[in-house]
Amino acid sequence: MRNSISRRIRSAGEKKPLGILLLDIAIMVMFLVFLFMAGTAVAAFREYQADRVYQPVSLYYRMEDGDYGRMVQMVWQNRVMGETDQEYAEYYAVADYFEAAVQYRICTETGDSAGAEKWLEKMADAEGRLGMFSEEKEKIRTCLGIR
């Protein structure tokens, strides 16, 4: 019994048959091709995301979901891409108000009254630009626990 098992296990110096060797090489080549294709796909996706300008409807859905943090990221992405169209103005104001409110809350909690005043002014500026989204002001204040 032991002899039959040991015959099946190749010794370290024994050569592989040509068919097995070719199959091993084909598998390695396919794996390298897969890695190259995956890397290319990831790079293309990143490039697509870097050049993306978010449409007003995307900003609206983030606002409706109360995902103001993501909305701020999207607005800054648009600003970096040079998107300053007037149809975005009120969405940008909501994001600016949220960003200023977060900073205001941080300053008030850490006792930085000068910083809190600065961010309160920025909140007031953004509030003046909220337009049809003026109700978002109270939602943001409630969300952040600002009275």
C-alpha positions in Angstrom: 0.0 0.0 0.0 2.7 2.4 1.0 4.6 1.6 -2.2 1.7 2.6 -4.4 1.3 6.0 -2.7 5.0 6.7 -2.9 5.0 5.9 -6.6 2.2 8.4 -7.2 4.2 11.2 -5.5 6.8 12.5 -7.8 10.3 13.0 -6.6 11.7 16.5 -6.6 14.0 15.9 -9.5 11.5 14.3 -11.8 10.5 16.3 -14.9 6.9 17.1 -15.6 5.4 15.8 -18.8 5.3 18.3 -21.7 1.5 18.6 -21.6 1.4 19.5 -17.9 4.3 22.0 -18.4 2.4 23.7 -21.2 -0.8 23.8 -19.2 1.1 25.4 -16.3 2.6 28.0 -18.6 -0.9 28.7 -20.1 -2.4 29.2 -16.7 0.4 31.6 -15.7 0.0 33.6 -18.9 -3.8 33.8 -18.4 -3.3 35.0 -14.8 -0.9 37.7 -15.9 -3.4 38.8 -18.6 -6.1 38.9 -16.0 -3.9 41.1 -13.7 -3.2 43.4 -16.5 -6.9 43.7 -17.5 -7.9 44.3 -13.8 -5.3 47.0 -13.4 -6.4 48.7 -16.6 -10.1 48.6 -15.5 -9.2 50.1 -12.1 -7.2 52.9 -13.7 -10.0 53.7 -16.1 -12.5 53.8 -13.3 -10.4 56.1 -11.3 -9.8 58.4 -14.3 -13.6 58.4 -14.9 -14.3 59.3 -11.3 -11.7 62.1 -11.3 -13.2 63.8 -14.3 -16.8 63.5 -13.1 -19.1 66.5 -12.7 -22.1 65.6 -10.6 -25.5 66.7 -12.0 -28.1 68.6 -9.9 -30.2 65.5 -9.6 -27.4 63.7 -7.9 -26.9 66.6 -5.4 -30.7 66.7 -4.9 -30.9 63.0 -3.9 -27.9 63.4 -1.5 -29.8 66.3 0.1 -33.1 64.4 0.3 -31.3 61.5 1.9 -29.8 63.9 4.5 -26.3 62.8 3.3 -24.9 66.3 3.5 -21.3 65.1 4.0 -21.3 63.3 0.7 -23.0 66.3 -0.8 -20.1 68.5 0.3 -17.6 66.1 -1.4 -19.6 66.2 -4.6 -19.8 70.0 -4.6 -16.1 70.3 -4.1 -15.5 67.8 -6.9 -17.7 70.0 -9.1 -15.9 73.2 -8.1 -12.5 71.6 -8.9 -13.8 70.6 -12.3 -14.9 74.3 -12.9 -18.7 73.7 -12.7 -20.1 77.1 -11.7 -23.4 77.0 -13.6 -26.3 78.9 -11.9 -28.5 75.8 -11.7 -26.0 74.5 -9.1 -26.0 77.6 -6.9 -28.6 76.6 -4.3 -27.2 73.1 -4.0 -23.8 74.6 -3.4 -25.3 76.9 -0.8 -26.7 73.9 1.1 -23.3 72.2 1.0 -21.6 75.4 2.1 -24.1 75.8 5.0 -23.6 72.3 6.2 -19.8 72.6 6.0 -19.9 75.9 7.9 -22.3 74.4 10.5 -20.1 71.4 11.1 -17.1 73.8 11.7 -19.2 76.0 13.9 -20.2 73.1 16.0 -16.6 71.9 16.4 -15.5 75.4 17.4 -18.3 75.8 20.0 -17.5 72.4 21.5 -13.8 73.2 21.7 -14.4 76.6 23.2 -13.0 78.5 20.1 -15.3 81.5 20.2 -13.3 83.4 17.5 -13.6 80.4 15.1 -17.2 80.0 16.0 -17.9 83.6 15.0 -16.1 83.1 11.7 -18.1 80.0 10.8 -21.4 81.6 12.0 -20.8 84.4 9.5 -20.2 81.8 6.7 -23.4 80.0 7.8 -25.3 83.4 7.4 -23.7 83.9 4.0 -24.7 80.4 2.8 -28.2 80.9 4.4 -28.8 83.9 2.2 -28.1 81.8 -0.9 -30.3 78.8 0.0 -33.2 80.0 -2.0 -35.8 77.2 -2.5 -33.9 75.0 -0.1 -34.2 77.3 2.9 -35.9 74.5 4.8 -32.6 72.6 4.7 -31.2 75.1 7.2 -33.4 73.6 10.1 -32.8 70.1 9.0 -29.0 70.6 9.1 -29.2 72.4 12.5 -31.3 69.6 13.9 -29.0 67.0 12.4 -25.9 68.6 14.0 -27.7 69.6 17.3 -27.2 73.3 16.8 -29.9 75.5 18.5 
